[in-house]
């Protein structure tokens, strides 16, 4: 019978083709599925198509926007008052023009042609029909016209049943009005065309009381009232199919056009919903190109589900310990400060400038010290065990703010979860998921380091009379050690909490300038800045040592060696050999004590004579020895590594004493690049040293 039918159709089509006044209109199913699911049915359809195509011309009975009129006639007996239709169309068009002004929707939606599409598609939104008629119809097994009619018919029937509980403007039927839980015609078609796996996608993320979209809506009143998240998720899953590559899924502008209605909620709510879905949805995927995100669903769970599950297992104590560990990693890179990360409240004496980074649980709220933080600072600043602290001006506290620590916890919790997934699910992730996870970990590591810098934004110092002084950090780096070594240090200097040196005026201000009657022990000058917190802090012993030598060379104050009334040497306008501010042997004295022609000062003639050039005291045996027996040397050479903190002593201890001995200086200075101060062609320190070396005629070599 099939062979005879095919032969008949062939003869009929050839006869009509040869006739001048006869036309045959033949309709064939668009898909073999409409004939039968058998192989034979498919063969028959192919044979008929082949024979008709030889003499016939393909014609689409419904093209372009003609589909709108077909739908209206097939689904509705009466569309209602034309004036009401026109009112709805104008309302939407005016609304879209305001959205287009801010580029919230595709530009074509604000064009007059789109107003006509709104009118033709009424009561459906044009984008709803386009999803089925254009996107879904790209699948060879989807029935273009009858399939669209069946989808839309089921949507209208469901809305009619639910009309009493619908909220918001009902001008047009949107994708967001659909409840996929009630639409078996649509969900079964999705599974039939694109796989049963989408059944799990819909129940997990899109529709139903257990879906993530429903849960997100339930947590916010505005979302809950209009079911915004469920509407957005429905639009995304229906827009998932029929496009690939760079056009896969829907972008934010397309989603807003499909979902937004006049006089309901603000368009920014869509952005909030998408952010929430990115974090919570198990099967949502997205890509970003040219700052445009596109969203779609896929049957393979994304790593969000694993991340969210792992995030729930991260305890606060784990977060706090991780913060401590991340800061401690950089301890060796903190140049100036003696950094103590989350120490106990029982600290020993500290003579070096110390920065105590408070435990992450000790935070400030709106710059108010409360809870355990204030007692902790008061105890550490004033006590060492059960005894009073002697050096009270050496400790600074770096404290986190509540707002900053909360944001840090959010990012750090996600980072810990991602690292756990990378370890625990190494064999269960696709390569694409592994790449996404590694990229996520990389970005989170950067965010966490910066958030640590931002969170620890308050410097605290225990001032005189128990006062608490605070300094707010407002500039932040992305790297922890750079933040400490540069931003915090510069802020302390700018606010004069920290001095690199002291001048004559500062010493005079704090009563440390000597008088004729009262010399001042150099060690006491140094320790005054360590002991008393009514004074600024100093960067270290070198701040005082260099400053006093400068004042002596500048003839503003004299430096004596020995004891008052028995000084062995007084220096003014010159270097001081072996000068050490921590030694009790050096004093600041009034300039009037200096006698340039006298080698011995304030000493009876009976005292033994000193020989500064050999640094010893003449013994009786030495007096009887002939000067010719004193051993002489042709030259002396001093070499070796010198700590940067003691480098100023090189001049006073070696160069100045040898000034009349044809002193020669050969130096090798090597600096290495660090995170805090990278050496690059455009870095300030590189330019300075290169120019200085050139001016002094020194060799300048770099290691790449």
C-alpha positions as CSV (number, residue, x, y, z in Angstrom):
1,X,0.0,0.0,0.0
2,X,2.8,2.4,0.8
3,X,4.5,1.7,-2.5
4,X,1.3,2.3,-4.4
5,X,0.6,5.5,-2.5
6,X,4.1,6.8,-3.3
7,X,3.7,5.9,-6.9
8,X,0.3,7.6,-7.1
9,X,1.7,10.8,-5.5
10,X,4.5,10.9,-8.0
11,X,2.2,10.5,-11.0
12,X,-0.3,13.1,-9.6
13,X,2.4,15.7,-9.0
14,X,3.9,15.2,-12.5
15,X,0.4,15.5,-14.1
16,X,-0.4,18.7,-12.2
17,X,3.0,20.1,-13.0
18,X,2.2,19.6,-16.7
19,X,-1.2,21.4,-16.4
20,X,-1.6,25.1,-16.9
21,X,-4.6,25.8,-14.7
22,X,-4.2,23.4,-11.7
23,X,-2.5,23.7,-8.4
24,X,-2.1,21.1,-5.6
25,X,-1.4,22.1,-2.0
26,X,0.2,19.2,-0.2
27,X,1.0,19.4,3.5
28,X,3.5,17.0,5.1
29,X,4.5,16.5,8.7
30,X,7.5,18.5,9.8
31,X,8.9,15.6,11.7
32,X,9.0,11.8,11.2
33,X,7.7,11.6,14.8
34,X,4.3,13.0,13.6
35,X,4.0,10.0,11.2
36,X,5.1,7.2,13.4
37,X,8.0,6.1,15.5
38,X,8.8,3.2,13.1
39,X,11.6,3.1,10.7
40,X,9.1,2.4,7.9
41,X,7.2,5.5,8.6
42,X,10.4,7.5,8.4
43,X,11.2,6.0,5.0
44,X,7.7,6.8,3.7
45,X,8.0,10.4,4.7
46,X,11.5,10.8,3.1
47,X,10.2,9.2,-0.2
48,X,7.2,11.5,-0.3
49,X,9.4,14.6,0.3
50,X,11.8,13.5,-2.4
51,X,9.1,13.1,-5.0
52,X,7.2,16.3,-4.2
53,X,10.4,18.4,-4.1
54,X,11.2,17.5,-7.7
55,X,8.3,19.4,-9.1
56,X,7.0,21.4,-6.1
57,X,7.9,24.5,-4.3
58,X,8.4,24.7,-0.5
59,X,6.1,27.1,1.2
60,X,5.7,27.9,4.9
61,X,2.0,28.4,5.7
62,X,3.0,30.5,8.7
63,X,6.0,32.9,8.5
64,X,7.4,35.5,10.9
65,X,4.8,37.4,13.0
66,X,2.0,35.5,11.3
67,X,2.3,33.0,14.1
68,X,0.8,35.5,16.4
69,X,-2.5,35.6,14.5
70,X,-2.6,31.8,14.2
71,X,-2.2,31.5,18.0
72,X,-4.8,34.1,18.8
73,X,-7.4,32.4,16.5
74,X,-6.7,28.9,17.7
75,X,-6.5,29.7,21.5
76,X,-9.0,32.5,22.0
77,X,-12.6,33.2,20.9
78,X,-12.4,36.9,21.9
79,X,-9.4,39.0,23.0
80,X,-11.5,41.6,24.6
81,X,-11.9,45.4,24.2
82,X,-9.5,46.8,21.6
83,X,-9.1,50.0,23.6
84,X,-8.0,48.0,26.6
85,X,-5.5,46.1,24.4
86,X,-4.1,49.4,23.1
87,X,-3.8,50.7,26.7
88,X,-1.7,47.7,27.7
89,X,0.5,47.9,24.7
90,X,1.2,51.6,25.2
91,X,1.9,51.0,28.9
92,X,4.5,48.3,28.1
93,X,6.1,50.4,25.3
94,X,6.4,53.5,27.5
95,X,8.0,51.3,30.3
96,X,10.5,49.8,27.9
97,X,11.6,53.2,26.7
98,X,12.5,54.2,30.3
99,X,14.4,50.9,30.7
100,X,16.3,51.3,27.4
101,X,17.4,54.8,28.6
102,X,19.5,53.0,31.2
103,X,20.4,50.1,28.9
104,X,18.6,47.6,31.0
105,X,16.9,45.8,28.1
106,X,17.8,45.1,24.4
107,X,17.6,48.3,22.3
108,X,15.1,46.8,19.9
109,X,12.4,46.6,22.6
110,X,12.2,50.4,22.6
111,X,11.8,50.7,18.9
112,X,8.3,51.4,17.4
113,X,8.4,48.0,15.5
114,X,8.4,46.3,18.8
115,X,5.3,48.1,19.9
116,X,3.6,46.5,16.9
117,X,4.9,43.1,18.0
118,X,3.4,43.7,21.4
119,X,0.1,44.4,19.8
120,X,0.1,41.4,17.5
121,X,1.3,39.0,20.3
122,X,-1.3,40.1,22.8
123,X,-2.2,38.6,25.3
124,X,1.3,36.9,25.2
125,X,4.6,38.6,25.5
126,X,6.4,38.3,22.2
127,X,9.5,36.8,23.9
128,X,7.4,33.9,25.3
129,X,6.3,33.0,21.8
130,X,9.8,33.5,20.4
131,X,11.2,31.0,22.9
132,X,9.2,28.2,21.4
133,X,8.8,29.3,17.8
134,X,12.4,30.3,17.2
135,X,14.6,28.7,19.8
136,X,12.9,25.3,20.5
137,X,11.9,25.0,16.8
138,X,15.6,24.6,15.9
139,X,15.3,21.0,17.3
140,X,14.4,18.7,14.4
141,X,11.9,16.8,16.5
142,X,9.9,19.8,17.7
143,X,6.6,20.5,15.9
144,X,6.9,24.1,15.0
145,X,3.3,25.3,14.9
146,X,1.3,22.6,16.6
147,X,4.1,22.3,19.2
148,X,4.0,26.0,20.0
149,X,0.2,25.9,20.2
150,X,0.3,23.0,22.6
151,X,2.8,24.7,24.9
152,X,0.9,28.0,24.9
153,X,-2.4,26.3,25.4
154,X,-1.2,24.5,28.5
155,X,0.1,27.8,29.9
156,X,-3.2,29.6,29.4
157,X,-5.1,26.7,31.0
158,X,-2.9,26.7,34.0
159,X,-3.1,30.5,34.4
160,X,-6.9,30.4,34.2
161,X,-7.0,27.9,37.0
162,X,-4.6,30.0,39.1
163,X,-6.0,33.5,38.3
164,X,-7.3,34.1,41.8
165,X,-3.9,33.8,43.4
166,X,-1.8,35.7,40.7
167,X,-0.1,38.9,41.8
168,X,1.1,42.0,40.0
169,X,0.2,43.4,36.6
170,X,-1.6,40.9,34.3
171,X,-1.3,42.9,31.1
172,X,0.6,40.3,29.2
173,X,1.5,36.6,29.8
174,X,5.3,36.3,30.5
175,X,7.7,33.4,30.9
176,X,7.8,34.3,34.6
177,X,4.1,33.6,34.9
178,X,4.6,29.9,34.2
179,X,4.6,27.3,36.9
180,X,6.5,24.4,35.4
181,X,5.2,22.1,38.2
182,X,1.8,22.4,36.7
183,X,2.9,22.2,33.0
184,X,3.5,18.5,32.2
185,X,3.1,19.4,28.5
186,X,6.2,21.6,28.7
187,X,8.3,19.6,31.1
188,X,7.7,16.3,29.2
189,X,8.7,18.0,26.0
190,X,12.0,19.3,27.6
191,X,12.8,15.8,28.8
192,X,11.8,14.3,25.4
193,X,13.9,16.7,23.3
194,X,16.9,17.3,25.6
195,X,17.0,14.5,28.1
196,X,15.5,13.2,31.4
197,X,18.3,14.9,33.3
198,X,16.4,18.2,33.2
199,X,13.7,16.8,35.4
200,X,16.2,17.0,38.3
201,X,17.2,20.5,37.2
202,X,13.6,21.8,37.4
203,X,12.9,20.3,40.8
204,X,16.3,21.3,42.3
205,X,16.5,24.9,41.0
206,X,13.4,26.1,39.2
207,X,10.0,25.0,40.4
208,X,8.5,23.5,43.5
209,X,8.6,24.3,47.2
210,X,12.0,22.5,47.5
211,X,13.6,24.3,44.7
212,X,16.4,26.8,45.3
213,X,14.5,29.5,43.4
214,X,11.5,29.1,45.8
215,X,13.9,29.2,48.9
216,X,15.5,32.4,47.6
217,X,12.1,34.0,47.1
218,X,11.0,32.9,50.6
219,X,13.9,34.7,52.3
220,X,13.0,38.2,50.9
221,X,9.6,39.9,51.0
222,X,9.8,41.6,47.6
223,X,11.0,38.4,45.9
224,X,8.4,36.3,47.7
225,X,5.5,38.7,46.7
226,X,6.2,38.4,43.0
227,X,8.0,35.1,42.8
228,X,10.8,36.9,41.1
229,X,13.5,34.2,41.4
230,X,11.2,31.4,40.2
231,X,10.2,33.6,37.2
232,X,13.8,34.3,36.4
233,X,14.8,30.6,36.7
234,X,11.9,29.6,34.5
235,X,13.0,32.1,31.8
236,X,16.5,30.8,32.0
237,X,15.6,27.2,31.6
238,X,13.3,27.8,28.7
239,X,16.0,30.0,27.1
240,X,18.6,27.3,27.7
241,X,17.7,25.4,24.5
242,X,18.1,26.2,20.8
243,X,21.3,28.2,21.0
244,X,25.0,27.4,21.4
245,X,28.4,29.0,21.6
246,X,28.6,32.7,22.4
247,X,24.7,32.9,22.2
248,X,24.1,30.1,24.6
249,X,21.4,30.8,27.2
250,X,20.2,34.3,28.0
251,X,21.9,37.5,29.0
252,X,20.7,39.9,31.7
253,X,19.1,42.3,29.3
254,X,17.1,39.5,27.6
255,X,16.0,38.1,31.0
256,X,14.8,41.5,32.1
257,X,12.8,41.9,28.9
258,X,11.2,38.5,29.4
259,X,10.4,38.9,33.1
260,X,9.8,42.6,34.0
261,X,6.3,44.0,34.1
262,X,5.2,47.7,34.6
263,X,4.2,48.8,38.1
264,X,5.6,45.8,39.9
265,X,9.2,45.7,41.2
266,X,12.4,47.5,40.4
267,X,14.6,46.1,37.6
268,X,17.6,46.0,40.0
269,X,15.9,43.1,41.8
270,X,16.7,40.9,38.8
271,X,20.4,41.6,39.4
272,X,20.0,40.6,43.1
273,X,18.1,37.4,42.1
274,X,20.8,36.4,39.6
275,X,23.6,36.9,42.2
276,X,21.6,34.7,44.6
277,X,21.1,32.0,41.9
278,X,24.8,32.0,41.1
279,X,25.6,31.2,44.7
280,X,22.7,28.8,45.4
281,X,21.6,27.0,42.2
282,X,23.0,23.5,41.7
283,X,22.7,23.4,37.9
284,X,23.1,27.0,36.8
285,X,26.0,27.9,34.6
286,X,27.1,31.2,33.3
287,X,29.9,32.7,31.1
288,X,31.1,36.3,30.8
289,X,32.5,38.0,27.7
290,X,32.8,41.7,27.1
291,X,31.3,42.3,30.5
292,X,28.1,40.5,29.4
293,X,27.0,37.5,31.4
294,X,24.9,34.7,29.9
295,X,23.0,32.1,31.9
296,X,21.8,28.6,31.2
297,X,21.0,25.3,33.0
298,X,22.7,22.0,32.4
299,X,22.1,18.5,33.7
300,X,25.5,18.1,35.4
301,X,25.6,19.7,38.8
302,X,27.9,22.7,38.9
303,X,30.5,23.1,41.7
304,X,28.2,25.5,43.6
305,X,26.3,22.7,45.1
306,X,29.5,21.2,46.4
307,X,30.8,24.5,47.6
308,X,27.6,25.4,49.4
309,X,27.6,22.0,51.2
310,X,31.2,22.5,52.2
311,X,30.7,26.1,53.3
312,X,28.2,24.9,55.9
313,X,30.8,22.7,57.5
314,X,33.3,25.5,58.1
315,X,33.4,26.6,61.7
316,X,34.2,30.1,62.9
317,X,37.2,28.9,64.8
318,X,38.6,27.5,61.5
319,X,38.1,30.8,59.8
320,X,39.9,32.6,62.7
321,X,42.9,30.2,62.6
322,X,43.2,30.5,58.8
323,X,43.3,34.3,59.1
324,X,46.1,34.0,61.7
325,X,48.0,31.5,59.5
326,X,47.8,33.6,56.4
327,X,49.3,36.6,58.2
328,X,52.0,34.5,59.8
329,X,53.1,33.3,56.4
330,X,54.3,36.9,55.8
331,X,56.1,37.3,59.1
332,X,59.6,37.2,57.6
333,X,58.6,39.9,55.1
334,X,57.7,42.5,57.7
335,X,60.8,44.8,57.6
336,X,60.4,47.2,60.4
337,X,57.9,45.8,62.8
338,X,58.4,43.0,65.2
339,X,55.0,41.5,64.3
340,X,53.2,39.3,66.9
341,X,50.2,37.6,65.5
342,X,47.3,36.9,67.9
343,X,49.6,36.5,71.0
344,X,48.4,35.9,74.5
345,X,48.1,38.8,76.9
346,X,51.3,37.8,78.8
347,X,54.0,39.3,76.7
348,X,57.6,39.8,77.8
349,X,59.4,43.2,77.7
350,X,59.7,44.5,74.1
351,X,62.4,47.0,73.3
352,X,61.9,46.7,69.5
353,X,58.9,48.4,67.9
354,X,56.2,45.7,67.9
355,X,52.9,45.4,66.1
356,X,50.5,43.2,67.9
357,X,47.9,41.9,65.4
358,X,44.9,41.2,67.6
359,X,43.1,37.8,67.4
360,X,40.3,37.9,64.7
361,X,37.7,37.4,67.5
362,X,38.8,40.7,69.1
363,X,37.1,43.3,66.9
364,X,35.8,46.9,67.1
365,X,32.3,47.9,66.2
366,X,31.9,51.5,64.9
367,X,35.3,52.4,66.3
368,X,34.2,51.5,69.8
369,X,36.4,49.1,71.8
370,X,34.2,46.7,73.7
371,X,33.9,43.1,74.8
372,X,37.3,41.4,75.4
373,X,39.4,43.8,73.3
374,X,39.7,46.8,75.6
375,X,40.9,44.7,78.7
376,X,43.3,42.8,76.4
377,X,44.9,46.0,75.1
378,X,45.1,47.5,78.6
379,X,46.8,44.5,80.0
380,X,49.3,43.9,77.2
381,X,50.2,47.6,77.2
382,X,50.8,48.0,80.9
383,X,51.7,44.6,82.3
384,X,54.3,41.8,81.7
385,X,52.9,39.0,83.8
386,X,52.3,40.3,87.3
387,X,54.7,43.2,87.0
388,X,54.5,46.6,85.5
389,X,55.7,46.9,82.0
390,X,58.9,49.0,81.8
391,X,58.9,49.8,78.0
392,X,55.4,51.0,77.4
393,X,56.0,52.9,74.2
394,X,57.0,50.0,72.0
395,X,53.7,48.3,71.3
396,X,51.1,49.1,68.6
397,X,47.9,47.1,68.1
398,X,46.3,46.4,64.8
399,X,42.6,45.5,65.2
400,X,39.9,44.3,62.8
401,X,36.5,46.0,62.4
402,X,33.3,44.1,62.7
403,X,32.2,45.0,59.2
404,X,35.6,44.1,57.7
405,X,35.9,40.8,59.5
406,X,32.4,39.7,58.4
407,X,33.2,40.2,54.8
408,X,36.5,38.4,55.2
409,X,34.6,35.5,56.8
410,X,32.3,35.2,53.8
411,X,35.2,35.1,51.3
412,X,37.4,32.9,53.4
413,X,34.6,30.4,54.1
414,X,34.1,30.0,50.4
415,X,37.9,29.6,49.8
416,X,38.2,26.9,52.4
417,X,35.2,25.1,50.9
418,X,36.7,25.3,47.4
419,X,40.1,23.9,48.6
420,X,38.2,21.0,50.3
421,X,36.4,20.2,47.1
422,X,39.6,20.3,45.1
423,X,41.0,17.7,47.4
424,X,38.0,15.5,48.2
425,X,36.5,15.4,44.7
426,X,39.6,15.3,42.5
427,X,38.5,12.3,40.6
428,X,34.8,13.2,40.2
429,X,35.0,16.6,38.5
430,X,35.2,17.2,34.8
431,X,38.2,19.0,33.4
432,X,36.1,22.1,32.8
433,X,34.9,22.0,36.5
434,X,38.5,21.6,37.7
435,X,39.5,24.6,35.6
436,X,36.6,26.7,37.0
437,X,37.4,25.6,40.5
438,X,41.1,26.5,40.2
439,X,40.2,29.9,38.7
440,X,37.8,30.5,41.6
441,X,40.4,29.6,44.1
442,X,42.9,31.9,42.5
443,X,40.4,34.8,42.6
444,X,39.3,34.1,46.1
445,X,43.0,34.0,47.3
446,X,43.4,37.5,46.0
447,X,40.1,38.7,47.6
448,X,41.0,37.2,50.9
449,X,44.4,38.8,51.1
450,X,42.9,42.2,50.3
451,X,40.0,41.6,52.7
452,X,42.5,40.9,55.5
453,X,44.2,44.3,54.7
454,X,40.8,46.0,54.8
455,X,39.5,44.2,57.9
456,X,42.5,45.1,60.0
457,X,42.0,48.8,59.5
458,X,42.4,50.3,63.0
459,X,45.8,51.0,64.7
460,X,45.5,51.4,68.5
461,X,48.0,52.8,70.9
462,X,47.8,52.9,74.7
463,X,48.5,56.5,75.5
464,X,49.4,58.4,78.7
465,X,47.0,58.2,81.7
466,X,45.3,55.1,80.3
467,X,43.9,56.8,77.2
468,X,43.3,54.8,74.1
469,X,44.5,56.4,70.9
470,X,43.1,55.3,67.5
471,X,44.2,55.7,63.9
472,X,42.0,54.7,61.0
473,X,43.6,53.2,57.9
474,X,41.9,54.3,54.7
475,X,44.3,53.2,52.0
476,X,44.7,49.5,51.3
477,X,47.0,47.3,49.3
478,X,46.2,43.9,47.9
479,X,49.1,42.1,49.5
480,X,49.5,41.7,53.3
481,X,53.2,42.4,53.7
482,X,53.0,45.4,51.4
483,X,50.1,46.8,53.4
484,X,52.2,46.5,56.6
485,X,55.5,47.6,55.2
486,X,54.2,50.6,53.2
487,X,50.7,51.8,54.0
488,X,50.6,51.3,57.7
489,X,54.2,52.5,58.2
490,X,53.6,55.7,56.1
491,X,50.4,56.4,57.9
492,X,52.2,56.2,61.3
493,X,54.9,58.6,60.0
494,X,52.4,61.0,58.5
495,X,50.4,61.2,61.7
496,X,53.7,61.5,63.7
497,X,53.0,58.5,65.8
498,X,56.4,57.2,64.6
499,X,59.6,59.0,64.2
500,X,62.6,58.1,62.0
501,X,64.8,60.6,63.9
502,X,64.6,63.4,66.5
503,X,65.8,66.9,66.2
504,X,67.1,69.4,68.7
505,X,63.6,70.9,69.0
506,X,62.0,67.6,69.9
507,X,64.7,66.9,72.5
508,X,64.2,70.3,74.0
509,X,60.4,69.8,74.0
510,X,60.7,66.7,76.1
511,X,63.5,68.1,78.4
512,X,66.3,65.9,77.1
513,X,68.7,68.7,76.2
514,X,71.7,68.9,78.6
515,X,72.7,71.9,80.6
516,X,76.0,72.8,82.2
517,X,74.8,71.5,85.5
518,X,73.0,68.5,84.2
519,X,74.4,66.2,81.5
520,X,72.0,63.6,80.0
521,X,73.0,60.0,79.6
522,X,72.6,59.0,76.0
523,X,71.0,55.7,77.0
524,X,68.4,57.6,79.0
525,X,67.5,59.6,75.8
526,X,67.0,56.4,73.9
527,X,65.0,54.6,76.6
528,X,62.8,57.7,77.2
529,X,61.2,57.0,73.8
530,X,60.8,53.3,74.8
531,X,59.5,53.8,78.3
532,X,57.0,56.7,78.3
533,X,53.9,56.6,76.1
534,X,53.4,60.3,76.2
535,X,56.2,60.5,73.6
536,X,56.2,59.5,69.9
537,X,57.5,56.1,69.1
538,X,60.8,55.6,67.2
539,X,61.5,53.1,64.5
540,X,64.4,51.7,66.4
541,X,67.8,52.3,68.1
542,X,69.1,53.8,64.9
543,X,66.6,56.7,65.0
544,X,68.3,58.0,68.2
545,X,71.8,57.0,67.3
546,X,71.8,58.7,63.9
547,X,70.0,61.7,65.2
548,X,72.5,62.4,68.1
549,X,75.5,61.9,65.8
550,X,73.9,64.4,63.4
551,X,73.4,66.9,66.2
552,X,76.9,66.4,67.4
553,X,78.3,66.9,63.8
554,X,76.1,70.0,63.5
555,X,77.6,71.4,66.7
556,X,74.2,71.6,68.4
557,X,75.1,69.3,71.2
558,X,78.3,67.7,72.5
559,X,78.8,64.0,73.2
560,X,81.1,62.9,76.0
561,X,82.5,59.5,77.0
562,X,83.1,58.4,80.6
563,X,81.4,59.7,83.7
564,X,80.4,63.2,84.7
565,X,83.4,65.0,86.3
566,X,85.7,62.3,84.7
567,X,85.0,62.4,81.0
568,X,87.8,60.9,78.9
569,X,86.8,62.6,75.7
570,X,84.3,65.1,74.4
571,X,83.2,65.3,70.8
572,X,81.6,68.3,68.9
573,X,81.5,68.8,65.2
574,X,83.0,65.4,64.5
575,X,82.2,61.7,64.6
576,X,82.1,59.7,67.8
577,X,84.1,56.4,67.5
578,X,82.3,53.3,68.8
579,X,79.2,55.4,69.6
580,X,76.4,53.3,71.0
581,X,73.2,54.8,72.4
582,X,72.5,51.6,74.4
583,X,75.9,52.0,76.3
584,X,75.9,53.8,79.6
585,X,79.4,55.3,78.8
586,X,78.1,58.2,76.5
587,X,76.5,61.4,77.6
588,X,75.0,64.5,76.1
589,X,76.8,67.5,77.5
590,X,76.7,71.2,77.1
591,X,78.8,72.5,74.2
592,X,80.8,74.6,76.7
593,X,82.6,71.5,77.9
594,X,84.3,70.9,74.6
595,X,88.0,72.0,74.5
596,X,89.4,71.3,71.0
597,X,93.1,71.6,72.1
598,X,92.8,69.3,75.1
599,X,92.8,65.5,74.7
600,X,92.1,64.9,78.4
601,X,89.1,66.6,80.0
602,X,88.3,67.1,83.7
603,X,91.1,64.7,84.7
604,X,93.8,65.2,87.3
605,X,97.4,65.0,85.9
606,X,98.1,62.0,88.1
607,X,95.6,59.9,86.1
608,X,97.0,57.5,83.6
609,X,97.2,58.7,80.1
610,X,95.0,57.3,77.3
611,X,96.0,56.6,73.8
612,X,92.8,56.9,71.7
613,X,94.7,55.8,68.6
614,X,95.3,52.3,70.1
615,X,92.3,52.4,72.4
616,X,94.2,51.3,75.6
617,X,95.5,52.7,78.9
618,X,99.2,52.9,79.5
619,X,100.4,50.5,82.2
620,X,103.6,50.9,84.3
621,X,105.3,48.3,82.2
622,X,104.4,50.1,79.0
623,X,105.8,53.4,80.4
624,X,109.3,51.8,80.7
625,X,109.1,50.4,77.2
626,X,110.8,52.2,74.4
627,X,108.4,53.7,71.8
628,X,110.5,52.0,69.1
629,X,109.2,48.6,70.4
630,X,105.6,49.5,69.6
631,X,104.5,47.4,66.7
632,X,103.4,49.4,63.7
633,X,101.3,48.2,60.7
634,X,101.5,49.2,57.1
635,X,97.7,49.2,56.8
636,X,94.5,47.8,58.3
637,X,91.5,46.4,56.4
638,X,88.1,45.8,57.8
639,X,85.6,43.6,55.9
640,X,82.5,41.5,56.4
641,X,78.8,41.9,56.5
642,X,77.2,44.7,58.5
643,X,73.6,44.7,59.6
644,X,71.6,47.5,58.0
645,X,70.5,48.7,61.4
646,X,74.2,49.3,62.4
647,X,75.4,50.8,59.1
648,X,75.8,54.3,60.4
649,X,78.5,53.1,62.8
650,X,80.7,52.3,59.9
651,X,81.5,56.0,59.4
652,X,82.0,56.8,63.1
653,X,83.9,53.7,64.0
654,X,86.1,53.2,60.9
655,X,86.1,55.9,58.3
656,X,86.3,59.0,60.5
657,X,89.2,57.6,62.7
658,X,91.2,56.7,59.5
659,X,90.5,60.0,57.8
660,X,94.2,61.1,58.0
661,X,95.4,57.6,57.0
662,X,94.7,57.8,53.3
663,X,91.5,55.7,53.9
664,X,90.2,53.8,50.9
665,X,86.7,52.5,50.7
666,X,85.6,49.6,48.5
667,X,82.0,48.7,48.9
668,X,79.6,46.0,47.7
669,X,76.0,46.7,48.2
670,X,73.4,44.2,47.1
671,X,69.6,44.6,47.3
672,X,67.1,42.0,46.4
673,X,63.6,42.4,45.1
674,X,60.7,41.8,47.6
675,X,57.0,41.9,47.5
676,X,57.0,45.1,49.5
677,X,59.6,46.8,47.3
678,X,60.0,45.2,43.9
679,X,63.0,46.3,41.9
680,X,62.0,47.4,38.4
681,X,63.2,49.8,35.8
682,X,60.4,52.3,36.8
683,X,60.7,51.8,40.6
684,X,61.9,54.9,42.5
685,X,64.6,53.2,44.5
686,X,66.1,51.6,41.3
687,X,66.3,55.0,39.5
688,X,67.9,56.6,42.6
689,X,70.6,54.0,43.1
690,X,71.4,53.8,39.4
691,X,71.8,57.6,39.1
692,X,73.8,57.8,42.3
693,X,76.2,55.0,41.1
694,X,76.7,56.8,37.9
695,X,77.5,60.1,39.6
696,X,80.0,58.4,42.0
697,X,81.6,56.4,39.2
698,X,80.6,53.0,40.7
699,X,79.8,49.9,38.9
700,X,76.1,49.1,38.6
701,X,75.1,45.5,37.8
702,X,71.6,43.9,37.7
703,X,70.6,40.2,38.0
704,X,67.5,39.3,35.9
